[in-house]
Amino acid sequence: MKNSFMKMVGICLCICISTSVVGYSKKVLTEAEQKEREAKQKAAATDALKIDKPAFEEACINAKKSEKNVLLVVGAKWCGWCRIMDDILKKDPAIAPIVESNYIHVDIRYSSFETLLPNVKSIRMIPNIAILSWDKKLVKRFNPVSIETKKPNGYDKEKLLAFLLEWAPTKNTNVLETASLTNTVPLNVAPGGRGKVQCIDAPKYRYDLYLPTSYGKEKLLPIVYTSNPGGGGMVNAYKDMGEQLQVIIVGELAYRNNRPISDIIGSVFATLRDVQNRIEFDPTAQFSAGMSGGAWQSYNIARWNSASICGVMAAGGWLGMEYEPWFRHGTGLLVARGAGVDDKGSNRMRNRDSKFLSNFNATIKDWSFPGGHVDIPTSVKIEMLQWLLEERATQAGAEQKIAEAQGTKWNAKCKQGDGNSVFVECVDSLLKNPRTWIAYEAQKIIDRLMQDYTKFQKFSLDGLPAGQSVENYFGFIAYGSGMAGDADTFRSALKCFQLCGNCDPEWTRILASIMLFAPDENVRNMIVGHQLLQEEIKRNSDNGSLKMLSAAYYIKESQFEEAERLLQEVQLPALKYSGPVGKEIIKTENIAYKQIEKSIAEKKDLIKGDVWLKILPD
């Protein structure tokens, strides 16, 4: 039976082979037909070259004039994939502006490629893309088959955009990294590992980092920023929780109890910006945490970054009796508080803190565990973070895609020279949609635009939102960037601050102090700082702290009589802060006051800038 079956298979195969051979033999062209066919192809190629060569030469000339690259696209009219690529390059709202701004686009036929570029390796399929310099030297080849998709548009536009941005001519220094692409600067920490990371933009600052084992895989992970009362962050104390829940843990290294906020806020600013640019995480799941004084600092980090931080994990800590109007928190903050049953200080302050936080519609939940003023057990930390993750405003995957697409559009408009309107739109989107994907995309665009004050100073910023929330947003950016030594971002934030309406004179004192006494001389600008002071004093003539600072300026300018006149109008304490931190600020204020008195008496500058920075609030 088996042998009979095999014979039948053999017969069928012979028949099929014979049939195919016979069929093939019928299609073989005669020598004359072959010559005729080749002649037609040669004529068609010659005709195509007559069209393609002048277009190619003109593109190279225009590229030289405009200092752009040539975007050479090889295709054919009969090719469906070529038509799809052509539509994307010429009509897509995100990609077309990038092409127009950076390239001279020219289309040629497959048959013309080897003649026009004899020294470039031939192509085997179309469409095909070659980026050339104006002198016809190959910059980069790209085969679009690598980004073909089953989607209706046929190609992965994100990857195509990344390619076009990467190989844009270097003269276009205003090219922003597209907000929907991760700025992956290599880290010295691998998944499952821990290490210290140096900030790229502010190398004097570092942070401690733990990446859970699943980092870098498909799912984006939550992130927790930790502060330690003894300094150095709390990565070690939160690492086990981080691995069990797969959460990124960051240790903010600058904070420690009794250290002036002016020595801390620059590090926080630099750390959060570096994390945003280099680490992939879920921007809708950002939290701050700490124990005791570190818990107090976790409230500060959330307040300074209210558009991004969703909630706080406070262990054995409280608000520090800071209930003045200055201490404004973001609306809808989530607060998970944990304290030992014998922790009298933390438990005593809970009701007062809750009452103050209710002004900002905070949602609060408390945990207790056996013990006194100690850190929370890992099991309780896990419960607290799980509650925060459940309570936060989660977003569907579609929200991420929509936000990324919007980020790409914003970037494209910036490339077209419309950074001004993009900036205003990003600020509006961020403040209206805090702690969301769109806020995350907007923040990245905002950061990049503000880091180039040469261009930013030309923005009119017409339509920029105004009011207290906007003032707080730019105020904290200026505060952090000024102390971090980022002069461009500081000046950009100051410009915005002056336009959005002065609601709180304390911001004027902070920003003027930075311009007078910042550690980085590139940030300092005494004249502008004093002008800001003078304008605020006109609005608040009874503000003694502003007059004290103005007197310090006159000491610096050797105008001792004017300094003495202002000092006579100051009654201590000029600052109105309560709580332990407030008492330290007022104590330092007395030292600053005596510096002015002594300077006037001895007719010489005895002002020490570090003392004046220590009386800035958190």
MILONU-371601 format. One line per field, with one value per residue (C-alpha): residue number from 1; x, y, z. Coordinates in pm, 1 decimal. Example, Ala and Ser with C-alpha at 12.3 -4.5 7.8 and 13.67 -1.06 7.14 Angstrom:
<rs>
n c(1  2)
xx c(1230.0  1367.0)
yy c(-450.0  -106.0)
zz c(780.0  714.0)
</rs>
This chain:
<rs>
n c(1  2  3  4  5  6  7  8  9  10  11  12  13  14  15  16  17  18  19  20  21  22  23  24  25  26  27  28  29  30  31  32  33  34  35  36  37  38  39  40  41  42  43  44  45  46  47  48  49  50  51  52  53  54  55  56  57  58  59  60  61  62  63  64  65  66  67  68  69  70  71  72  73  74  75  76  77  78  79  80  81  82  83  84  85  86  87  88  89  90  91  92  93  94  95  96  97  98  99  100  101  102  103  104  105  106  107  108  109  110  111  112  113  114  115  116  117  118  119  120  121  122  123  124  125  126  127  128  129  130  131  132  133  134  135  136  137  138  139  140  141  142  143  144  145  146  147  148  149  150  151  152  153  154  155  156  157  158  159  160  161  162  163  164  165  166  167  168  169  170  171  172  173  174  175  176  177  178  179  180  181  182  183  184  185  186  187  188  189  190  191  192  193  194  195  196  197  198  199  200  201  202  203  204  205  206  207  208  209  210  211  212  213  214  215  216  217  218  219  220  221  222  223  224  225  226  227  228  229  230  231  232  233  234  235  236  237  238  239  240  241  242  243  244  245  246  247  248  249  250  251  252  253  254  255  256  257  258  259  260  261  262  263  264  265  266  267  268  269  270  271  272  273  274  275  276  277  278  279  280  281  282  283  284  285  286  287  288  289  290  291  292  293  294  295  296  297  298  299  300  301  302  303  304  305  306  307  308  309  310  311  312  313  314  315  316  317  318  319  320  321  322  323  324  325  326  327  328  329  330  331  332  333  334  335  336  337  338  339  340  341  342  343  344  345  346  347  348  349  350  351  352  353  354  355  356  357  358  359  360  361  362  363  364  365  366  367  368  369  370  371  372  373  374  375  376  377  378  379  380  381  382  383  384  385  386  387  388  389  390  391  392  393  394  395  396  397  398  399  400  401  402  403  404  405  406  407  408  409  410  411  412  413  414  415  416  417  418  419  420  421  422  423  424  425  426  427  428  429  430  431  432  433  434  435  436  437  438  439  440  441  442  443  444  445  446  447  448  449  450  451  452  453  454  455  456  457  458  459  460  461  462  463  464  465  466  467  468  469  470  471  472  473  474  475  476  477  478  479  480  481  482  483  484  485  486  487  488  489  490  491  492  493  494  495  496  497  498  499  500  501  502  503  504  505  506  507  508  509  510  511  512  513  514  515  516  517  518  519  520  521  522  523  524  525  526  527  528  529  530  531  532  533  534  535  536  537  538  539  540  541  542  543  544  545  546  547  548  549  550  551  552  553  554  555  556  557  558  559  560  561  562  563  564  565  566  567  568  569  570  571  572  573  574  575  576  577  578  579  580  581  582  583  584  585  586  587  588  589  590  591  592  593  594  595  596  597  598  599  600  601  602  603  604  605  606  607  608  609  610  611  612  613  614  615  616  617  618)
xx c(0.0  280.3  473.7  160.7  106.1  465.7  435.8  124.4  304.3  594.2  363.8  186.5  516.1  633.9  311.8  338.1  700.9  636.4  341.0  536.2  828.3  599.6  425.7  753.7  884.1  587.6  680.5  1043.2  1093.6  1260.5  1592.0  1420.9  1151.3  1414.0  1608.6  1290.7  1204.2  1550.3  1538.7  1207.8  1343.8  1655.8  1449.8  1221.9  1524.7  1674.4  1349.5  1328.0  1685.4  1611.7  1352.8  1527.4  1874.8  1776.9  1548.7  1829.1  2086.0  1845.3  1779.0  2153.4  2190.5  1895.7  2031.3  2357.7  2181.1  1950.8  2206.4  1974.1  2021.0  1876.5  1601.0  1620.1  1321.0  1342.1  1012.0  770.8  417.8  291.1  420.1  148.0  392.4  567.9  242.2  180.2  529.6  487.3  163.1  326.2  632.8  431.1  100.8  134.8  93.3  379.6  627.0  578.1  696.3  1012.5  1087.2  1022.9  1238.2  1538.9  1545.6  1512.6  1283.5  1333.5  1175.2  1356.2  1283.1  1454.8  1626.5  1796.4  1953.6  2274.1  2342.3  2295.9  2481.5  2733.6  2940.2  2647.6  2545.3  2250.2  1902.4  1694.6  1346.0  1129.7  1047.0  1396.4  1537.7  1883.8  1986.6  2263.8  2466.2  2446.0  2765.7  2599.6  2778.8  2573.9  2475.3  2243.0  2043.6  1703.8  1490.6  1126.7  1041.3  1182.1  894.1  605.6  296.2  -48.7  -201.9  -399.2  -113.2  125.4  430.3  529.4  529.6  698.6  1005.2  1009.4  994.7  1278.1  1492.5  1424.8  1502.8  1818.9  1965.3  1850.2  2140.8  2341.4  2284.4  1928.1  2017.8  1657.5  1550.6  1370.7  1376.7  1026.6  822.0  689.3  1034.0  1231.1  1559.4  1758.8  2093.1  2273.9  2241.9  2497.1  2218.5  2074.1  1731.0  1745.8  2036.6  2109.2  2359.3  2430.3  2343.0  2496.1  2259.1  2343.9  2241.3  2363.7  2660.7  2719.9  2404.9  2350.6  2068.6  2037.4  1842.9  1694.1  1544.1  1322.3  1386.6  1104.4  1229.4  1263.7  1003.4  663.6  490.8  589.1  642.5  543.3  815.7  872.1  1108.1  1236.8  1388.5  1574.7  1597.4  1962.9  2036.5  2105.6  1749.6  1572.0  1632.7  1756.2  1441.9  1205.6  1394.6  1209.7  874.6  1001.9  1089.3  769.3  546.0  787.6  831.6  1129.1  1282.6  1481.2  1676.7  1703.8  2052.8  2059.3  1787.0  1861.6  1702.4  1795.9  1958.3  1837.9  1586.8  1802.8  2065.9  1809.7  1566.2  1829.7  1907.4  1538.0  1488.5  1790.6  1701.4  1341.3  1437.8  1713.7  1479.4  1220.5  1473.4  1653.8  1421.3  1108.7  823.8  448.4  398.4  51.5  202.9  463.1  487.4  711.0  790.7  996.8  1023.1  1004.6  1172.5  1188.8  808.6  788.5  1016.2  795.2  509.9  744.4  841.2  473.1  400.0  691.5  586.1  209.1  152.1  328.9  334.6  11.1  56.6  266.3  373.5  443.1  601.6  604.3  600.5  373.2  348.6  574.7  297.8  326.9  -28.1  31.3  -124.1  220.1  211.4  -29.7  -65.0  -198.4  -568.1  -656.7  -331.3  -338.7  -186.0  -101.5  16.3  173.5  283.9  360.1  88.1  335.1  450.8  293.7  416.2  285.1  -47.6  -100.8  -58.7  -282.2  -604.6  -442.6  -269.4  -591.5  -780.9  -521.3  -497.9  -877.0  -840.3  -688.6  -935.2  -672.1  -773.4  -612.0  -582.7  -396.3  -214.1  -88.6  154.8  322.2  609.1  706.3  877.8  1024.2  1004.1  705.5  740.8  766.7  430.7  258.7  447.6  311.9  -45.6  -0.7  141.9  -121.7  -387.7  -219.2  -201.9  -569.2  -686.2  -494.0  -667.2  -564.9  -561.3  -624.7  -354.0  -530.0  -454.2  -84.0  -100.9  -305.3  -59.5  241.0  82.7  20.8  381.6  493.0  271.1  405.3  757.6  682.0  538.6  853.2  1057.4  851.6  952.1  626.4  774.0  590.4  236.8  346.9  482.4  160.9  -46.7  174.5  147.5  -229.4  -254.2  -28.3  -210.6  -554.5  -457.0  -206.2  -60.9  -156.2  22.2  -53.4  102.8  411.9  447.3  385.5  646.0  916.4  846.4  835.5  1170.2  1345.1  1212.2  1305.4  1659.8  1740.9  1682.6  1838.1  1531.7  1288.0  1341.0  1195.0  864.9  573.5  390.6  57.3  -222.7  -10.1  -243.6  -233.5  -312.1  -175.6  -138.2  61.0  274.2  347.3  437.8  691.1  804.1  914.8  1084.2  1275.0  1355.5  1490.2  1673.9  1824.6  1972.4  2082.0  2272.1  2058.9  2068.4  1868.3  1576.0  1582.3  1561.7  1286.4  1084.6  1138.0  1001.5  689.4  655.7  655.5  384.9  144.2  52.8  215.8  -11.2  230.0  507.4  698.7  780.5  934.9  1153.9  1268.5  1348.9  1513.8  1726.3  1842.5  1935.1  2132.0  2298.8  2277.7  2590.8  2620.7  2726.5  2554.0  2221.1  2286.3  2155.1  2143.7  1990.4  1695.7  1653.2  1627.6  1387.7  1163.4  1186.6  1103.2  792.9  672.1  741.7  516.8  237.1  319.0  467.7  440.5  634.2  941.8  1112.8  1119.2  1262.9  1531.6  1636.5  1634.4  1857.2  2100.6  2111.6  2197.4  2476.7  2616.9  2599.8  2766.8  2452.0  2454.9  2219.6  1943.7  1998.6  1965.9  1643.9  1486.4  1604.9  1429.9  1100.5  1156.9  1016.9  1130.0  1019.9  949.1  872.7  560.2  633.5  549.8  663.5  1019.6  1140.9  973.1  1150.2  1487.2  1409.6  1318.9  1633.7  1844.9  1652.4  1789.7  2143.0  2075.1  1932.4  2248.7  2461.8  2285.7  2320.4  2692.0  2748.3  2580.4  2778.0  3114.2  3027.6  3135.8  2974.1  2947.9  2657.1  2698.6  2476.6  2449.0  2274.6  2014.6  1946.9  1888.1  1587.5  1405.1  1099.6  1040.2)
yy c(0.0  235.9  165.2  227.4  562.4  670.6  578.1  793.2  1087.9  1045.5  1042.4  1359.6  1537.1  1444.9  1572.3  1902.7  1950.3  1868.8  2104.4  2389.6  2338.1  2330.9  2643.9  2818.1  2733.1  2905.3  3234.4  3245.5  3549.2  3519.3  3697.2  3968.4  4020.0  4037.7  4306.9  4504.1  4485.0  4599.9  4889.0  5008.5  4986.2  5179.9  5447.3  5476.3  5505.4  5773.3  5967.4  5934.6  6052.2  6361.7  6453.9  6325.2  6465.9  6836.0  6795.2  6629.2  6893.9  7173.6  7008.5  6999.2  7367.2  7464.6  7251.5  7443.0  7778.3  7689.8  7481.0  7182.3  6818.3  6649.9  6398.4  6169.7  5936.4  5657.3  5519.1  5467.5  5576.2  5216.3  5141.2  5158.9  5178.6  5467.4  5661.0  5606.1  5730.9  6032.7  6133.3  6107.2  6312.1  6584.0  6596.3  6452.1  6741.2  6620.7  6501.1  6738.7  7046.7  6860.0  6772.3  7126.9  7283.0  7055.0  6898.3  6962.3  6678.5  6531.9  6220.1  6009.9  5683.6  5355.7  5351.7  5688.0  5607.6  5435.5  5696.6  5990.7  5825.7  5582.3  5559.1  5461.5  5100.6  5014.3  4959.6  4643.6  4763.0  5073.7  5305.9  5381.8  5691.2  5844.9  6156.9  6346.7  6656.9  6935.5  6805.1  6465.2  6278.3  6007.3  6094.3  5804.6  5535.1  5422.4  5130.5  5200.6  4830.2  4824.4  5043.8  4896.9  4828.9  4684.4  5017.2  5216.5  5462.7  5178.2  5309.3  5370.7  5749.3  5778.0  5590.8  5784.3  6111.7  5996.6  5919.2  6257.7  6444.4  6244.8  6325.4  6686.3  6918.9  7029.2  7397.2  7359.5  7386.8  7469.5  7111.4  6992.1  6630.5  6523.2  6505.1  6162.5  6007.5  5917.2  6101.7  5793.0  5905.8  5595.5  5525.4  5347.9  5146.6  4825.7  4674.4  4515.6  4743.3  5055.8  5337.2  5709.2  5902.5  6236.3  6492.8  6570.3  6937.5  7007.9  6775.5  6910.3  6721.7  6347.0  6121.8  5765.5  5533.0  5185.5  5024.3  4717.5  4404.2  4467.1  4815.5  4868.7  4612.2  4687.9  4831.0  5176.7  5177.8  5417.8  5626.8  5743.1  6026.9  5980.0  6216.1  6123.2  6339.0  6238.1  6301.2  6067.6  5973.2  5652.5  5414.4  5144.6  5171.0  5162.9  4920.9  4607.5  4774.5  4889.1  4535.5  4377.7  4634.8  4705.4  5073.7  5298.5  5452.5  5778.5  5912.7  6293.4  6339.3  6707.9  6713.8  6667.8  6819.1  7180.8  7240.3  7564.2  7513.5  7731.7  7455.2  7187.6  7318.1  7337.9  6968.5  6874.6  7076.5  6918.3  6566.1  6570.4  6718.0  6461.2  6176.3  6305.6  6315.1  5987.6  5740.1  5580.7  5584.3  5629.0  6007.1  5954.5  5764.9  5996.8  6017.0  6165.3  5994.2  6029.5  5977.0  6247.2  6556.5  6367.4  6339.0  6716.9  6745.9  6506.3  6757.4  7027.9  6824.7  6764.7  7136.0  7247.4  7003.7  7004.8  6951.1  6613.9  6464.6  6273.3  6190.8  6179.1  5890.0  6060.1  5839.8  5984.3  6339.3  6636.8  6977.4  7141.8  7375.4  7564.4  7681.7  8031.8  8122.0  8088.6  7709.0  7631.9  7271.0  7138.4  7058.8  6694.3  6578.5  6220.9  6179.1  5841.6  5892.3  5626.8  5656.4  5433.1  5419.4  5570.9  5848.6  6133.1  6416.6  6273.9  6164.4  6498.5  6695.4  6482.1  6674.1  7014.6  6898.6  6744.9  7068.6  7269.9  7016.7  7016.0  7365.9  7194.4  6904.7  6655.4  6291.8  6147.3  5798.3  5702.0  5385.6  5289.4  5020.7  4915.6  5141.3  5502.5  5760.2  5509.3  5432.0  5241.8  4862.8  4746.1  4565.5  4892.6  5086.7  4839.5  4896.0  5273.8  5280.1  5039.8  5276.3  5573.7  5384.2  5288.4  5638.6  5832.1  5937.6  5654.9  5699.4  5450.7  5362.6  5579.7  5887.2  5814.2  5781.9  6100.8  6290.4  6156.9  6259.8  6606.4  6623.6  6542.4  6818.0  7069.7  6977.0  7016.1  7364.6  7457.0  7345.0  7578.3  7865.4  7883.6  7813.9  8111.4  7979.3  7624.1  7740.1  7919.8  7619.7  7380.2  7588.2  7602.8  7227.1  7140.7  7355.8  7241.5  6873.1  6815.7  6468.2  6336.8  6222.5  6550.6  6740.8  6522.8  6590.8  6962.4  6982.5  6837.2  7095.8  7375.4  7269.2  7263.5  7601.7  7765.9  7630.5  7863.5  8218.9  8368.5  8253.1  8262.2  8631.7  8709.0  8538.6  8776.4  8513.2  8666.3  8466.3  8323.5  8229.9  8454.1  8413.9  8259.3  7901.6  8022.2  8245.4  7951.4  7729.2  7969.5  8086.7  7737.9  7683.7  8009.4  7923.1  7577.8  7671.5  7982.4  7787.0  7508.7  7762.0  7721.3  8084.8  8036.6  7862.5  8112.5  8412.9  8247.7  8170.3  8525.6  8665.1  8449.3  8538.5  8910.5  8864.5  8639.1  8882.5  8942.5  8781.1  8717.5  8961.7  8671.5  8551.5  8889.2  8859.1  8510.6  8593.4  8925.9  8750.7  8500.6  8778.5  8953.4  8656.9  8340.1  8121.0  8118.4  8457.8  8386.1  8389.5  8710.5  9039.5  9303.6  9578.3  9369.6  9223.5  9565.9  9689.0  9394.9  9492.2  9857.3  9769.1  9535.5  9790.2  10038.4  9782.3  9675.2  9981.2  9826.1  9509.5  9521.5  9214.1  9375.2  9696.1  9501.4  9336.5  9669.9  9812.3  9525.1  9621.3  9982.2  9857.8  9668.2  9989.3  10188.7  10401.7  10385.1  10676.7  10520.5  10188.4  10361.4  10534.7  10202.8  10023.2  10277.3  10167.0  9799.7  9647.3  9298.1  9033.2  9142.5  8784.4  8612.5  8241.6  7991.4  7640.7  7516.5  7611.9  7952.7  8020.4  7942.6  8177.5  8460.9  8393.1  8422.5  8735.9  8903.2  8819.6  8973.9  9284.7  9325.6  9294.5  9599.9  9792.7  9719.2  9799.9  10139.5  10212.8  10123.5  10253.2  9931.5  9621.8  9351.3  9169.7  8792.0  8649.4  8298.3  8439.9  8613.1  8295.4  8109.1  8325.4  8212.6  7992.8  7635.8)
zz c(0.0  97.4  -222.7  -433.2  -259.9  -321.7  -689.3  -721.5  -557.4  -796.4  -1098.8  -976.6  -923.4  -1270.9  -1422.3  -1227.8  -1323.4  -1684.2  -1695.0  -1541.0  -1776.6  -2076.9  -1950.0  -1893.0  -2236.4  -2394.5  -2212.9  -2326.6  -2552.5  -2885.0  -2935.2  -3135.5  -2872.1  -2599.9  -2787.6  -2846.0  -2477.6  -2370.1  -2614.4  -2472.0  -2117.0  -2216.0  -2385.3  -2083.6  -1855.0  -2078.5  -2076.8  -1697.3  -1656.0  -1866.8  -1603.7  -1289.6  -1349.6  -1372.9  -1070.8  -873.2  -970.2  -877.3  -540.9  -464.8  -557.9  -337.0  -52.9  -63.0  -64.0  224.1  418.8  413.8  323.8  15.4  83.8  -219.6  -249.8  -506.9  -632.6  -919.0  -1005.4  -1022.2  -668.4  -401.4  -109.2  -287.6  -306.1  67.2  153.0  -75.3  98.9  443.3  349.5  180.0  370.4  722.9  973.5  1196.1  932.3  637.4  835.3  942.6  580.5  463.9  736.3  704.6  357.7  -12.4  -116.7  -463.7  -618.6  -878.3  -1057.0  -979.3  -1320.9  -1257.2  -921.0  -1035.8  -1302.9  -1067.1  -777.9  -932.3  -614.9  -392.8  -352.1  -574.6  -434.3  -460.2  -367.2  -363.9  -206.4  -83.2  82.9  70.2  261.4  86.8  154.4  -102.6  -269.9  -334.7  -59.9  108.0  465.7  541.8  360.5  485.9  370.6  463.1  458.2  813.7  934.5  735.7  946.1  901.7  1000.4  741.1  689.5  605.2  793.2  1154.8  1144.8  1483.9  1360.5  1034.2  1226.7  1451.7  1146.1  986.1  1308.2  1371.3  1029.5  1007.1  921.2  1224.6  1154.1  1283.2  1649.9  1729.1  1656.6  1966.8  2062.2  1977.3  2293.3  2199.3  2175.7  2486.6  2531.7  2627.5  2766.8  2895.8  3267.5  3481.2  3647.1  3502.5  3580.4  3924.4  4018.5  4216.3  4174.2  4185.5  3869.6  3771.6  3619.5  3257.5  3254.2  3609.1  3674.8  4025.9  4133.7  4166.6  4278.0  4401.9  4170.7  4194.7  3884.3  3940.8  3737.6  3488.8  3398.4  3025.0  2926.9  2775.9  3084.2  3210.2  3587.1  3868.1  4030.6  4391.3  4492.5  4847.9  5106.6  5425.1  5741.8  5768.3  5399.0  5108.9  5015.3  5117.7  4829.6  5064.1  5279.5  4977.7  4753.0  4871.7  4812.2  4473.6  4368.0  4496.5  4323.2  4035.8  4113.1  4033.8  4348.8  4341.7  4635.3  4649.9  4794.9  4891.0  5155.9  5524.5  5832.5  5912.2  5576.6  5409.4  5131.2  4906.9  4923.8  4834.2  4574.3  4296.9  4345.2  4337.4  4018.1  3847.0  3963.5  3843.6  3507.0  3459.6  3552.1  3306.1  3023.3  3088.6  3257.2  3115.3  3368.2  3396.5  3429.9  3577.3  3871.3  4028.2  4407.4  4675.9  5004.9  5319.0  5690.8  5963.3  5816.7  5488.5  5500.6  5540.0  5237.4  5040.4  5080.3  4947.4  4641.9  4567.5  4609.8  4393.5  4121.1  4159.6  3787.0  3798.1  4152.1  4222.9  4588.1  4903.4  5128.2  5463.4  5731.4  6081.7  5947.3  5906.0  5740.7  5997.2  6117.8  5790.4  5734.3  5596.0  5258.1  5096.7  5134.3  4850.3  4736.6  4408.3  4395.6  4449.0  4609.9  4743.0  5089.3  5245.5  5604.9  5823.8  6186.4  6482.6  6747.5  6995.4  6761.5  6958.8  6737.8  6410.8  6555.0  6732.6  6407.9  6184.9  6239.8  6191.5  5873.7  5742.1  5798.8  5606.3  5321.6  5286.3  5139.4  4835.2  4815.2  4923.3  4970.4  5283.8  5429.4  5748.1  5854.1  6200.3  6309.0  6636.0  6741.4  6784.5  6561.6  6316.1  5946.1  5806.5  5768.9  5407.0  5427.2  5522.2  5252.4  4997.9  5120.6  5110.2  4760.1  4630.5  4765.3  4594.3  4266.2  4288.8  4381.7  4120.3  3800.4  3569.0  3193.0  2917.4  2667.4  2411.7  2623.9  2597.6  2219.0  2185.9  2405.9  2216.1  1887.6  2028.9  2143.2  1790.7  1650.5  1902.5  1808.3  1439.1  1497.6  1691.6  1392.2  1177.4  1404.1  1598.0  1942.5  2092.4  2035.4  2120.3  2455.4  2546.7  2441.2  2640.3  2958.1  2922.4  2859.9  3152.9  3407.2  3293.4  3287.5  3570.2  3636.7  3293.2  2979.6  2804.9  3098.2  3067.6  2694.7  2750.1  3026.2  2803.3  2533.1  2792.5  2939.3  2603.0  2494.4  2824.3  2809.4  2518.3  2639.1  2325.3  2133.7  2424.2  2495.3  2151.6  2233.9  2285.8  2497.3  2400.9  2557.3  2837.2  3125.1  3431.9  3798.5  4113.4  3985.8  3684.0  3906.0  4137.7  3843.9  3694.5  4036.5  4139.2  3802.3  3853.0  4214.9  4125.9  3807.1  3965.2  4254.8  4016.2  3804.7  3490.2  3380.6  3058.2  3226.9  3513.2  3279.2  3073.7  3388.2  3513.8  3186.4  3225.0  3591.4  3515.0  3250.5  3438.8  3716.0  4055.0  4312.1  4599.5  4699.5  4853.9  4504.0  4428.0  4737.3  4636.3  4275.5  4360.0  4625.6  4365.7  4123.8  4397.4  4570.4  4355.0  4380.5  3999.6  3867.1  3534.3  3716.5  3909.5  3772.6  4044.9  3832.1  3712.5  4059.0  4216.0  3949.0  4035.4  4402.3  4340.2  4141.4  4417.8  4693.2  4511.5  4529.7  4888.9  5060.7  5408.9  5324.1  5546.7  5399.9  5053.8  5196.8  5382.6  5059.1  4876.5  5153.1  5093.3  4725.8  4813.1  5039.4  4742.4  4542.1  4825.8  4867.0  5246.8  5309.9  5098.1  5275.6  5613.4  5508.3  5409.0  5720.2  5940.5  5783.7  5873.2  6190.3  6286.1  6235.0  5879.3  5778.1  5907.3  5928.0  6200.8  6287.7  6345.5  5997.5  6023.1  6351.4  6191.9  5902.1  6141.1  6343.0  6026.7  5931.0  6243.1  6129.6  5788.2  5954.1  6161.1  5847.7  5707.3  6031.9  6053.6  5686.5  5731.2  6047.2  5891.8  5544.4  5373.0  5224.3  5490.2  5323.3  5296.8  5027.3  5172.6  5481.2  5265.7  5071.1  5396.8  5475.9  5162.2  5231.6  5114.4)
</rs>
